[in-house]
Amino acid sequence: MRFVLLFLALLIASPAHARWKPQYASSPYAAWYESQRGCGGGKCCNKADAEAYYGNWSFNADGSVTLDNGAKIASCSVLRGPNPTGHAVWWHNGPVSFCFAPGSDF
């Protein structure tokens, strides 16, 4: 029983690692997803938690972005370069936002 409890404790305490989503593995934009960096130069979760974002969003005075679902992305995590996907992309893991790339119409 102790072994099981120890195993469960270690499992729960282990850091979560992003996983590749199958729909992006063969994307023609795979290199673009892989190269995106947010605050401090960290990868935008290797596109693992990226999803197309078709909702409304707005820039705030400080350069951050607020999504219509209430999520706020820090200004250093708002990507300013070209986005070849044609739509906004939001990198997140549940409520934690890593990066946001405005769509190509930005």
Backbone atoms as SQL, in Angstrom:
CREATE TABLE atoms (id INTEGER PRIMARY KEY, chain TEXT, resi INTEGER, resn TEXT, atom TEXT, x REAL, y REAL, z REAL);
INSERT INTO atoms VALUES
  (1, 'A', 1, 'MET', 'N', 0.819, -1.192, 0.000),
  (2, 'A', 1, 'MET', 'CA', 0.000, 0.000, 0.000),
  (3, 'A', 1, 'MET', 'C', 0.869, 1.265, 0.000),
  (4, 'A', 2, 'ARG', 'N', 1.969, 1.252, 0.770),
  (5, 'A', 2, 'ARG', 'CA', 2.851, 2.411, 0.805),
  (6, 'A', 2, 'ARG', 'C', 3.449, 2.698, -0.568),
  (7, 'A', 3, 'PHE', 'N', 3.808, 1.613, -1.268),
  (8, 'A', 3, 'PHE', 'CA', 4.377, 1.777, -2.602),
  (9, 'A', 3, 'PHE', 'C', 3.382, 2.467, -3.522),
  (10, 'A', 4, 'VAL', 'N', 2.134, 2.075, -3.481),
  (11, 'A', 4, 'VAL', 'CA', 1.097, 2.681, -4.317),
  (12, 'A', 4, 'VAL', 'C', 0.943, 4.151, -3.969),
  (13, 'A', 5, 'LEU', 'N', 0.897, 4.480, -2.694),
  (14, 'A', 5, 'LEU', 'CA', 0.765, 5.879, -2.277),
  (15, 'A', 5, 'LEU', 'C', 1.979, 6.701, -2.694),
  (16, 'A', 6, 'LEU', 'N', 3.177, 6.124, -2.554),
  (17, 'A', 6, 'LEU', 'CA', 4.384, 6.820, -2.984),
  (18, 'A', 6, 'LEU', 'C', 4.361, 7.057, -4.488),
  (19, 'A', 7, 'PHE', 'N', 3.977, 6.045, -5.246),
  (20, 'A', 7, 'PHE', 'CA', 3.893, 6.174, -6.700),
  (21, 'A', 7, 'PHE', 'C', 2.901, 7.266, -7.084),
  (22, 'A', 8, 'LEU', 'N', 1.735, 7.284, -6.472),
  (23, 'A', 8, 'LEU', 'CA', 0.727, 8.305, -6.776),
  (24, 'A', 8, 'LEU', 'C', 1.226, 9.696, -6.403),
  (25, 'A', 9, 'ALA', 'N', 1.908, 9.812, -5.277),
  (26, 'A', 9, 'ALA', 'CA', 2.449, 11.111, -4.864),
  (27, 'A', 9, 'ALA', 'C', 3.480, 11.611, -5.869),
  (28, 'A', 10, 'LEU', 'N', 4.360, 10.736, -6.335),
  (29, 'A', 10, 'LEU', 'CA', 5.356, 11.126, -7.328),
  (30, 'A', 10, 'LEU', 'C', 4.720, 11.479, -8.658),
  (31, 'A', 11, 'LEU', 'N', 3.705, 10.753, -9.027),
  (32, 'A', 11, 'LEU', 'CA', 3.001, 11.022, -10.277),
  (33, 'A', 11, 'LEU', 'C', 2.341, 12.390, -10.248),
  (34, 'A', 12, 'ILE', 'N', 1.700, 12.695, -9.145),
  (35, 'A', 12, 'ILE', 'CA', 1.012, 13.981, -9.017),
  (36, 'A', 12, 'ILE', 'C', 2.023, 15.123, -8.959),
  (37, 'A', 13, 'ALA', 'N', 3.162, 14.919, -8.327),
  (38, 'A', 13, 'ALA', 'CA', 4.168, 15.969, -8.169),
  (39, 'A', 13, 'ALA', 'C', 5.016, 16.172, -9.418),
  (40, 'A', 14, 'SER', 'N', 4.944, 15.271, -10.378),
  (41, 'A', 14, 'SER', 'CA', 5.750, 15.395, -11.591),
  (42, 'A', 14, 'SER', 'C', 5.274, 16.576, -12.417),
  (43, 'A', 15, 'PRO', 'N', 6.198, 17.319, -13.033),
  (44, 'A', 15, 'PRO', 'CA', 5.781, 18.437, -13.872),
  (45, 'A', 15, 'PRO', 'C', 5.069, 17.927, -15.124),
  (46, 'A', 16, 'ALA', 'N', 4.106, 18.690, -15.561),
  (47, 'A', 16, 'ALA', 'CA', 3.385, 18.323, -16.777),
  (48, 'A', 16, 'ALA', 'C', 4.195, 18.777, -17.980),
  (49, 'A', 17, 'HIS', 'N', 4.328, 17.927, -18.945),
  (50, 'A', 17, 'HIS', 'CA', 5.027, 18.277, -20.177),
  (51, 'A', 17, 'HIS', 'C', 4.023, 18.353, -21.316),
  (52, 'A', 18, 'ALA', 'N', 4.245, 19.311, -22.181),
  (53, 'A', 18, 'ALA', 'CA', 3.353, 19.469, -23.324),
  (54, 'A', 18, 'ALA', 'C', 3.495, 18.280, -24.258),
  (55, 'A', 19, 'ARG', 'N', 2.415, 17.928, -24.895),
  (56, 'A', 19, 'ARG', 'CA', 2.422, 16.820, -25.857),
  (57, 'A', 19, 'ARG', 'C', 2.056, 17.368, -27.230),
  (58, 'A', 20, 'TRP', 'N', 2.594, 16.743, -28.245),
  (59, 'A', 20, 'TRP', 'CA', 2.245, 17.136, -29.609),
  (60, 'A', 20, 'TRP', 'C', 0.817, 16.721, -29.906),
  (61, 'A', 21, 'LYS', 'N', 0.059, 17.618, -30.430),
  (62, 'A', 21, 'LYS', 'CA', -1.289, 17.269, -30.870),
  (63, 'A', 21, 'LYS', 'C', -1.164, 16.708, -32.284),
  (64, 'A', 22, 'PRO', 'N', -1.792, 15.586, -32.556),
  (65, 'A', 22, 'PRO', 'CA', -1.654, 14.951, -33.870),
  (66, 'A', 22, 'PRO', 'C', -2.011, 15.863, -35.043),
  (67, 'A', 23, 'GLN', 'N', -2.979, 16.754, -34.866),
  (68, 'A', 23, 'GLN', 'CA', -3.389, 17.597, -35.986),
  (69, 'A', 23, 'GLN', 'C', -2.310, 18.601, -36.395),
  (70, 'A', 24, 'TYR', 'N', -1.305, 18.838, -35.525),
  (71, 'A', 24, 'TYR', 'CA', -0.248, 19.766, -35.874),
  (72, 'A', 24, 'TYR', 'C', 1.033, 19.072, -36.310),
  (73, 'A', 25, 'ALA', 'N', 1.152, 17.809, -36.054),
  (74, 'A', 25, 'ALA', 'CA', 2.394, 17.093, -36.353),
  (75, 'A', 25, 'ALA', 'C', 2.776, 17.183, -37.822),
  (76, 'A', 26, 'SER', 'N', 1.798, 17.153, -38.708),
  (77, 'A', 26, 'SER', 'CA', 2.094, 17.215, -40.139),
  (78, 'A', 26, 'SER', 'C', 1.662, 18.552, -40.744),
  (79, 'A', 27, 'SER', 'N', 1.470, 19.547, -39.918),
  (80, 'A', 27, 'SER', 'CA', 1.041, 20.861, -40.398),
  (81, 'A', 27, 'SER', 'C', 2.126, 21.493, -41.261),
  (82, 'A', 28, 'PRO', 'N', 1.723, 22.192, -42.324),
  (83, 'A', 28, 'PRO', 'CA', 2.726, 22.914, -43.116),
  (84, 'A', 28, 'PRO', 'C', 3.335, 24.073, -42.324),
  (85, 'A', 29, 'TYR', 'N', 2.748, 24.408, -41.175),
  (86, 'A', 29, 'TYR', 'CA', 3.247, 25.493, -40.334),
  (87, 'A', 29, 'TYR', 'C', 3.995, 24.977, -39.109),
  (88, 'A', 30, 'ALA', 'N', 4.374, 23.707, -39.111),
  (89, 'A', 30, 'ALA', 'CA', 5.034, 23.099, -37.949),
  (90, 'A', 30, 'ALA', 'C', 6.269, 23.894, -37.526),
  (91, 'A', 31, 'ALA', 'N', 7.069, 24.335, -38.456),
  (92, 'A', 31, 'ALA', 'CA', 8.282, 25.091, -38.117),
  (93, 'A', 31, 'ALA', 'C', 7.914, 26.431, -37.475),
  (94, 'A', 32, 'TRP', 'N', 6.845, 27.059, -37.961),
  (95, 'A', 32, 'TRP', 'CA', 6.400, 28.324, -37.372),
  (96, 'A', 32, 'TRP', 'C', 5.950, 28.101, -35.927),
  (97, 'A', 33, 'TYR', 'N', 5.121, 27.083, -35.701),
  (98, 'A', 33, 'TYR', 'CA', 4.674, 26.784, -34.340),
  (99, 'A', 33, 'TYR', 'C', 5.878, 26.546, -33.435),
  (100, 'A', 34, 'GLU', 'N', 6.822, 25.758, -33.891),
  (101, 'A', 34, 'GLU', 'CA', 7.985, 25.385, -33.095),
  (102, 'A', 34, 'GLU', 'C', 8.854, 26.592, -32.748),
  (103, 'A', 35, 'SER', 'N', 8.900, 27.589, -33.619),
  (104, 'A', 35, 'SER', 'CA', 9.804, 28.716, -33.419),
  (105, 'A', 35, 'SER', 'C', 9.229, 29.836, -32.554),
  (106, 'A', 36, 'GLN', 'N', 7.983, 29.785, -32.178),
  (107, 'A', 36, 'GLN', 'CA', 7.371, 30.878, -31.419),
  (108, 'A', 36, 'GLN', 'C', 7.855, 30.887, -29.973),
  (109, 'A', 37, 'ARG', 'N', 8.157, 32.102, -29.483),
  (110, 'A', 37, 'ARG', 'CA', 8.666, 32.294, -28.128),
  (111, 'A', 37, 'ARG', 'C', 7.851, 33.377, -27.438),
  (112, 'A', 38, 'GLY', 'N', 7.628, 33.183, -26.154),
  (113, 'A', 38, 'GLY', 'CA', 6.888, 34.161, -25.362),
  (114, 'A', 38, 'GLY', 'C', 7.797, 34.857, -24.375),
  (115, 'A', 39, 'CYS', 'N', 7.263, 35.208, -23.220),
  (116, 'A', 39, 'CYS', 'CA', 8.007, 35.912, -22.169),
  (117, 'A', 39, 'CYS', 'C', 9.306, 35.191, -21.836),
  (118, 'A', 40, 'GLY', 'N', 10.370, 35.948, -21.750),
  (119, 'A', 40, 'GLY', 'CA', 11.651, 35.369, -21.369),
  (120, 'A', 40, 'GLY', 'C', 12.270, 34.466, -22.415),
  (121, 'A', 41, 'GLY', 'N', 11.712, 34.414, -23.616),
  (122, 'A', 41, 'GLY', 'CA', 12.267, 33.590, -24.679),
  (123, 'A', 41, 'GLY', 'C', 11.848, 32.138, -24.644),
  (124, 'A', 42, 'GLY', 'N', 10.969, 31.782, -23.714),
  (125, 'A', 42, 'GLY', 'CA', 10.511, 30.394, -23.630),
  (126, 'A', 42, 'GLY', 'C', 9.600, 30.019, -24.778),
  (127, 'A', 43, 'LYS', 'N', 9.683, 28.771, -25.203),
  (128, 'A', 43, 'LYS', 'CA', 8.827, 28.295, -26.293),
  (129, 'A', 43, 'LYS', 'C', 7.361, 28.396, -25.904),
  (130, 'A', 44, 'CYS', 'N', 6.540, 28.629, -26.860),
  (131, 'A', 44, 'CYS', 'CA', 5.092, 28.696, -26.635),
  (132, 'A', 44, 'CYS', 'C', 4.541, 27.272, -26.534),
  (133, 'A', 45, 'CYS', 'N', 5.153, 26.504, -25.661),
  (134, 'A', 45, 'CYS', 'CA', 4.717, 25.137, -25.356),
  (135, 'A', 45, 'CYS', 'C', 4.821, 24.203, -26.557),
  (136, 'A', 46, 'ASN', 'N', 5.762, 24.506, -27.463),
  (137, 'A', 46, 'ASN', 'CA', 5.986, 23.627, -28.618),
  (138, 'A', 46, 'ASN', 'C', 4.726, 23.320, -29.391),
  (139, 'A', 47, 'LYS', 'N', 3.794, 24.262, -29.442),
  (140, 'A', 47, 'LYS', 'CA', 2.517, 24.152, -30.140),
  (141, 'A', 47, 'LYS', 'C', 1.619, 23.069, -29.589),
  (142, 'A', 48, 'ALA', 'N', 2.056, 22.379, -28.582),
  (143, 'A', 48, 'ALA', 'CA', 1.273, 21.265, -28.040),
  (144, 'A', 48, 'ALA', 'C', -0.084, 21.700, -27.539),
  (145, 'A', 49, 'ASP', 'N', -0.135, 22.852, -26.924),
  (146, 'A', 49, 'ASP', 'CA', -1.386, 23.336, -26.379),
  (147, 'A', 49, 'ASP', 'C', -1.948, 24.485, -27.213),
  (148, 'A', 50, 'ALA', 'N', -1.481, 24.596, -28.434),
  (149, 'A', 50, 'ALA', 'CA', -1.981, 25.646, -29.322),
  (150, 'A', 50, 'ALA', 'C', -3.332, 25.239, -29.878),
  (151, 'A', 51, 'GLU', 'N', -4.175, 26.230, -30.042),
  (152, 'A', 51, 'GLU', 'CA', -5.444, 25.968, -30.719),
  (153, 'A', 51, 'GLU', 'C', -5.841, 27.207, -31.501),
  (154, 'A', 52, 'ALA', 'N', -6.526, 26.972, -32.581),
  (155, 'A', 52, 'ALA', 'CA', -7.053, 28.089, -33.358),
  (156, 'A', 52, 'ALA', 'C', -8.020, 28.853, -32.464),
  (157, 'A', 53, 'TYR', 'N', -7.933, 30.178, -32.483),
  (158, 'A', 53, 'TYR', 'CA', -8.832, 30.992, -31.666),
  (159, 'A', 53, 'TYR', 'C', -9.660, 31.867, -32.599),
  (160, 'A', 54, 'TYR', 'N', -10.957, 31.611, -32.637),
  (161, 'A', 54, 'TYR', 'CA', -11.857, 32.340, -33.520),
  (162, 'A', 54, 'TYR', 'C', -12.746, 33.321, -32.762),
  (163, 'A', 55, 'GLY', 'N', -12.567, 33.405, -31.448),
  (164, 'A', 55, 'GLY', 'CA', -13.365, 34.334, -30.650),
  (165, 'A', 55, 'GLY', 'C', -12.868, 35.764, -30.804),
  (166, 'A', 56, 'ASN', 'N', -13.555, 36.678, -30.160),
  (167, 'A', 56, 'ASN', 'CA', -13.142, 38.077, -30.170),
  (168, 'A', 56, 'ASN', 'C', -12.038, 38.287, -29.148),
  (169, 'A', 57, 'TRP', 'N', -11.184, 39.218, -29.424),
  (170, 'A', 57, 'TRP', 'CA', -10.102, 39.581, -28.528),
  (171, 'A', 57, 'TRP', 'C', -9.801, 41.051, -28.737),
  (172, 'A', 58, 'SER', 'N', -9.134, 41.653, -27.762),
  (173, 'A', 58, 'SER', 'CA', -8.802, 43.071, -27.891),
  (174, 'A', 58, 'SER', 'C', -7.460, 43.362, -27.238),
  (175, 'A', 59, 'PHE', 'N', -6.756, 44.345, -27.828),
  (176, 'A', 59, 'PHE', 'CA', -5.514, 44.817, -27.230),
  (177, 'A', 59, 'PHE', 'C', -5.857, 45.747, -26.077),
  (178, 'A', 60, 'ASN', 'N', -5.075, 45.679, -25.012),
  (179, 'A', 60, 'ASN', 'CA', -5.192, 46.589, -23.881),
  (180, 'A', 60, 'ASN', 'C', -4.115, 47.658, -24.011),
  (181, 'A', 61, 'ALA', 'N', -4.253, 48.734, -23.278),
  (182, 'A', 61, 'ALA', 'CA', -3.317, 49.859, -23.360),
  (183, 'A', 61, 'ALA', 'C', -1.876, 49.442, -23.084),
  (184, 'A', 62, 'ASP', 'N', -1.673, 48.414, -22.246),
  (185, 'A', 62, 'ASP', 'CA', -0.310, 47.980, -21.907),
  (186, 'A', 62, 'ASP', 'C', 0.271, 46.974, -22.908),
  (187, 'A', 63, 'GLY', 'N', -0.456, 46.689, -23.989),
  (188, 'A', 63, 'GLY', 'CA', 0.023, 45.752, -25.010),
  (189, 'A', 63, 'GLY', 'C', -0.405, 44.325, -24.788),
  (190, 'A', 64, 'SER', 'N', -1.030, 44.059, -23.656),
  (191, 'A', 64, 'SER', 'CA', -1.556, 42.710, -23.414),
  (192, 'A', 64, 'SER', 'C', -2.830, 42.514, -24.237),
  (193, 'A', 65, 'VAL', 'N', -3.331, 41.301, -24.238),
  (194, 'A', 65, 'VAL', 'CA', -4.552, 40.983, -24.976),
  (195, 'A', 65, 'VAL', 'C', -5.543, 40.329, -24.020),
  (196, 'A', 66, 'THR', 'N', -6.808, 40.708, -24.153),
  (197, 'A', 66, 'THR', 'CA', -7.871, 40.056, -23.401),
  (198, 'A', 66, 'THR', 'C', -8.774, 39.333, -24.392),
  (199, 'A', 67, 'LEU', 'N', -8.998, 38.047, -24.130),
  (200, 'A', 67, 'LEU', 'CA', -9.863, 37.242, -24.974),
  (201, 'A', 67, 'LEU', 'C', -11.299, 37.364, -24.482),
  (202, 'A', 68, 'ASP', 'N', -12.258, 37.067, -25.348),
  (203, 'A', 68, 'ASP', 'CA', -13.658, 37.200, -24.941),
  (204, 'A', 68, 'ASP', 'C', -14.068, 36.207, -23.861),
  (205, 'A', 69, 'ASN', 'N', -13.226, 35.212, -23.587),
  (206, 'A', 69, 'ASN', 'CA', -13.522, 34.267, -22.509),
  (207, 'A', 69, 'ASN', 'C', -12.955, 34.741, -21.171),
  (208, 'A', 70, 'GLY', 'N', -12.348, 35.947, -21.171),
  (209, 'A', 70, 'GLY', 'CA', -11.809, 36.528, -19.950),
  (210, 'A', 70, 'GLY', 'C', -10.324, 36.303, -19.742),
  (211, 'A', 71, 'ALA', 'N', -9.718, 35.437, -20.520),
  (212, 'A', 71, 'ALA', 'CA', -8.279, 35.189, -20.382),
  (213, 'A', 71, 'ALA', 'C', -7.499, 36.441, -20.773),
  (214, 'A', 72, 'LYS', 'N', -6.432, 36.723, -20.044),
  (215, 'A', 72, 'LYS', 'CA', -5.569, 37.859, -20.359),
  (216, 'A', 72, 'LYS', 'C', -4.173, 37.338, -20.626),
  (217, 'A', 73, 'ILE', 'N', -3.610, 37.728, -21.750),
  (218, 'A', 73, 'ILE', 'CA', -2.277, 37.301, -22.142),
  (219, 'A', 73, 'ILE', 'C', -1.334, 38.485, -21.972),
  (220, 'A', 74, 'ALA', 'N', -0.249, 38.294, -21.236),
  (221, 'A', 74, 'ALA', 'CA', 0.722, 39.354, -20.981),
  (222, 'A', 74, 'ALA', 'C', 1.290, 39.884, -22.288),
  (223, 'A', 75, 'SER', 'N', 1.652, 41.164, -22.293),
  (224, 'A', 75, 'SER', 'CA', 2.139, 41.794, -23.525),
  (225, 'A', 75, 'SER', 'C', 3.367, 41.088, -24.090),
  (226, 'A', 76, 'CYS', 'N', 4.246, 40.554, -23.227),
  (227, 'A', 76, 'CYS', 'CA', 5.439, 39.875, -23.740),
  (228, 'A', 76, 'CYS', 'C', 5.111, 38.507, -24.340),
  (229, 'A', 77, 'SER', 'N', 3.895, 38.040, -24.159),
  (230, 'A', 77, 'SER', 'CA', 3.473, 36.761, -24.734),
  (231, 'A', 77, 'SER', 'C', 2.582, 36.944, -25.960),
  (232, 'A', 78, 'VAL', 'N', 2.362, 38.201, -26.358),
  (233, 'A', 78, 'VAL', 'CA', 1.597, 38.484, -27.570),
  (234, 'A', 78, 'VAL', 'C', 2.604, 38.562, -28.709),
  (235, 'A', 79, 'LEU', 'N', 2.502, 37.657, -29.644),
  (236, 'A', 79, 'LEU', 'CA', 3.465, 37.551, -30.737),
  (237, 'A', 79, 'LEU', 'C', 3.187, 38.627, -31.776),
  (238, 'A', 80, 'ARG', 'N', 4.211, 39.329, -32.167),
  (239, 'A', 80, 'ARG', 'CA', 4.059, 40.470, -33.074),
  (240, 'A', 80, 'ARG', 'C', 4.434, 40.166, -34.517),
  (241, 'A', 81, 'GLY', 'N', 5.074, 39.041, -34.764),
  (242, 'A', 81, 'GLY', 'CA', 5.499, 38.716, -36.123),
  (243, 'A', 81, 'GLY', 'C', 4.362, 38.166, -36.967),
  (244, 'A', 82, 'PRO', 'N', 4.644, 37.848, -38.219),
  (245, 'A', 82, 'PRO', 'CA', 3.613, 37.307, -39.105),
  (246, 'A', 82, 'PRO', 'C', 3.093, 35.950, -38.621),
  (247, 'A', 83, 'ASN', 'N', 1.828, 35.733, -38.843),
  (248, 'A', 83, 'ASN', 'CA', 1.159, 34.481, -38.486),
  (249, 'A', 83, 'ASN', 'C', 0.627, 33.868, -39.772),
  (250, 'A', 84, 'PRO', 'N', 1.250, 32.820, -40.278),
  (251, 'A', 84, 'PRO', 'CA', 0.861, 32.252, -41.569),
  (252, 'A', 84, 'PRO', 'C', -0.409, 31.408, -41.538),
  (253, 'A', 85, 'THR', 'N', -0.971, 31.134, -40.367),
  (254, 'A', 85, 'THR', 'CA', -2.108, 30.224, -40.276),
  (255, 'A', 85, 'THR', 'C', -3.409, 30.820, -40.785),
  (256, 'A', 86, 'GLY', 'N', -3.506, 32.147, -40.796),
  (257, 'A', 86, 'GLY', 'CA', -4.737, 32.791, -41.253),
  (258, 'A', 86, 'GLY', 'C', -5.755, 32.999, -40.140),
  (259, 'A', 87, 'HIS', 'N', -5.439, 32.589, -38.919),
  (260, 'A', 87, 'HIS', 'CA', -6.347, 32.781, -37.784),
  (261, 'A', 87, 'HIS', 'C', -5.514, 33.003, -36.535),
  (262, 'A', 88, 'ALA', 'N', -6.129, 33.539, -35.512),
  (263, 'A', 88, 'ALA', 'CA', -5.412, 33.712, -34.244),
  (264, 'A', 88, 'ALA', 'C', -5.101, 32.342, -33.663),
  (265, 'A', 89, 'VAL', 'N', -4.005, 32.272, -32.910),
  (266, 'A', 89, 'VAL', 'CA', -3.601, 31.033, -32.254),
  (267, 'A', 89, 'VAL', 'C', -3.338, 31.352, -30.786),
  (268, 'A', 90, 'TRP', 'N', -3.881, 30.512, -29.911),
  (269, 'A', 90, 'TRP', 'CA', -3.725, 30.696, -28.468),
  (270, 'A', 90, 'TRP', 'C', -3.050, 29.463, -27.885),
  (271, 'A', 91, 'TRP', 'N', -1.891, 29.645, -27.264),
  (272, 'A', 91, 'TRP', 'CA', -1.188, 28.567, -26.588),
  (273, 'A', 91, 'TRP', 'C', -1.574, 28.617, -25.115),
  (274, 'A', 92, 'HIS', 'N', -2.164, 27.561, -24.626),
  (275, 'A', 92, 'HIS', 'CA', -2.571, 27.553, -23.224),
  (276, 'A', 92, 'HIS', 'C', -2.678, 26.129, -22.708),
  (277, 'A', 93, 'ASN', 'N', -2.712, 26.025, -21.409),
  (278, 'A', 93, 'ASN', 'CA', -2.957, 24.757, -20.738),
  (279, 'A', 93, 'ASN', 'C', -4.030, 25.070, -19.711),
  (280, 'A', 94, 'GLY', 'N', -5.262, 24.830, -20.081),
  (281, 'A', 94, 'GLY', 'CA', -6.382, 25.217, -19.237),
  (282, 'A', 94, 'GLY', 'C', -6.396, 26.727, -19.096),
  (283, 'A', 95, 'PRO', 'N', -6.419, 27.237, -17.873),
  (284, 'A', 95, 'PRO', 'CA', -6.493, 28.685, -17.675),
  (285, 'A', 95, 'PRO', 'C', -5.142, 29.401, -17.801),
  (286, 'A', 96, 'VAL', 'N', -4.051, 28.655, -17.926),
  (287, 'A', 96, 'VAL', 'CA', -2.725, 29.269, -18.010),
  (288, 'A', 96, 'VAL', 'C', -2.388, 29.560, -19.464),
  (289, 'A', 97, 'SER', 'N', -2.182, 30.836, -19.780),
  (290, 'A', 97, 'SER', 'CA', -1.853, 31.237, -21.150),
  (291, 'A', 97, 'SER', 'C', -0.352, 31.370, -21.310),
  (292, 'A', 98, 'PHE', 'N', 0.167, 30.844, -22.423),
  (293, 'A', 98, 'PHE', 'CA', 1.586, 30.943, -22.730),
  (294, 'A', 98, 'PHE', 'C', 1.857, 32.004, -23.788),
  (295, 'A', 99, 'CYS', 'N', 1.092, 31.990, -24.878),
  (296, 'A', 99, 'CYS', 'CA', 1.293, 32.908, -25.973),
  (297, 'A', 99, 'CYS', 'C', -0.012, 33.127, -26.727),
  (298, 'A', 100, 'PHE', 'N', -0.044, 34.199, -27.503),
  (299, 'A', 100, 'PHE', 'CA', -1.177, 34.478, -28.371),
  (300, 'A', 100, 'PHE', 'C', -0.652, 35.137, -29.631),
  (301, 'A', 101, 'ALA', 'N', -1.033, 34.605, -30.766),
  (302, 'A', 101, 'ALA', 'CA', -0.653, 35.177, -32.061),
  (303, 'A', 101, 'ALA', 'C', -1.911, 35.695, -32.745),
  (304, 'A', 102, 'PRO', 'N', -2.026, 37.011, -32.920),
  (305, 'A', 102, 'PRO', 'CA', -3.180, 37.539, -33.645),
  (306, 'A', 102, 'PRO', 'C', -3.231, 36.926, -35.044),
  (307, 'A', 103, 'GLY', 'N', -4.399, 36.898, -35.615),
  (308, 'A', 103, 'GLY', 'CA', -4.578, 36.326, -36.952),
  (309, 'A', 103, 'GLY', 'C', -3.869, 37.144, -38.018),
  (310, 'A', 104, 'SER', 'N', -3.910, 36.650, -39.228),
  (311, 'A', 104, 'SER', 'CA', -3.210, 37.299, -40.339),
  (312, 'A', 104, 'SER', 'C', -3.803, 38.651, -40.679),
  (313, 'A', 105, 'ASP', 'N', -5.020, 38.933, -40.207),
  (314, 'A', 105, 'ASP', 'CA', -5.625, 40.241, -40.498),
  (315, 'A', 105, 'ASP', 'C', -5.158, 41.319, -39.527),
  (316, 'A', 106, 'PHE', 'N', -4.278, 40.952, -38.575),
  (317, 'A', 106, 'PHE', 'CA', -3.773, 41.910, -37.598),
  (318, 'A', 106, 'PHE', 'C', -2.808, 42.876, -38.239);
